[in-house]
């Protein structure tokens, strides 16, 4: 019965055979059985090695004994250079002992030449088994990648939490420093510290957002300012042989995106470009109008280098997870860039040729430029001795909040955990305000306020909440007045929230 050839597709079958007549008989046997195949015959080691590279066979059929070349040598060469290709011995002199030895050495099957009827089915089965093994290995690799991603997610979540706590003082202390001096230079330095803290906190939030598949809010970003910031951050990483050029067609180019994430994209692409130019060259960052589509104005951002470039095969895998051309690379940088750009409503494209450099092109929807006016910040009234109970397991933040609010005229009681706060409330008077961290592991704010409500406290309460882990409103006890303040904390916002909560 003919085999179902089309299921296997067009096959390339390599015959290691010194007899043209025997090779012809084997070919006819397989074609008559319905296999769709092309054949190539070799009879020496050099011819075999060349055919494995150029012909790329789906299967190798080899005689056991040939003048000057043996089937055992052919099997060894195939297993060394193309281990996934099935190998079948077809011989007229193969005894049972030799057949067992051949299978032990890695052959898939053996056929006796004077009993060739089994040859087509053996070939079909060996190819199907080999393809199944390749697919199984691919699935196992993808599973391992998924497990690696899961491990990275857990690591990133932990790092994000720790980084946010470490960076929190950089957001609180600048306001405290500015309140103690009128020196404009010190005010400027405090603002720089606060900005670094804010950007660092956003990077930690972006890491957590990536892990959880959520996104940070967008903001209005002027591309010229973004380019200037990227150039400043790149300054220590640009070798003398690399020329960095920035070109913005119109200073009014503005986009809606998350600043930290878009800056991360630009830095990632720029650093990749620098590494692609070991002998130096030009790295250019350009931004220009890209016309209008569906009533929306678009901009084009290009990161181009004069480096080694990439071939078509590399380009086709460029945005696959864990694909990397660097010995120390993770293979996650470009897929993160793609996610960020597409999350901002844009697209990313790449063009490259070996030896001719690479250009990454980002297309993003534009945002209308503002009139540049800034809202006038209103002064916050000082406290008048009201008692505030602050509950926070992060010691540094707890201390800073205590110092800051004390300087505003409030009476502070600090508790490092919920049970300590409850003991103080039972032993002392009810506070005018409770400030509690929503993410306390020992006693979360929602549960803590429930315990306080049982003691008679009805608020107000100010809950410090991570933007990425919002607490549902119905999680808090009924009858307790709850206000929410999102982290990262900035002291002016804390002062305002406290004043509003106290009414």
Secondary structure, 3 states (H helix, E strand, C coil): CCCCHHHHCCEEEEEECCCHHHHHHHHHHHHHCCCCEEEEEECCHHHHHHHHHHCCCCEEEECCEECCEEHHHHHHHHHHHCCCCEEEEEECCCCHHHHHHHHHHCCCEEEEHHHHHHHHHHHHHHHHHHHHHHHHHHHHHHHHHHHHHHHHHHHHHHHHHHHHHHHHHHHHHHHHHHHCCCCHHHHHHHHHHHHHHHHHHHHHHHHHHHHHCCCCCCEEEEHHHHHHHHHHHHCCCCCCCEEEEEEECCCCCEEEECHHHHHHHHHHHHHHHHHCCCCCEEEEEEEEEEEEECCEEEEEEEEEECCCCCCHHHHHHCCCCCCCCCCCCCCCHHHHHHHHHHHCCCEEEEEECCCCCEEEEEEEEECCCCCCCCCCCCCCCCCCCCEEEEECCCHHHHHHHHHHHHHCCCEEEEECCHHHHHHHHHHCCCCCEEEEECCCCCCCHHHHHHHHHHCCCCEEEEEEEECCCCCCHHHCCCCCEEEEEEECCCHHHHHHHHHHHHC
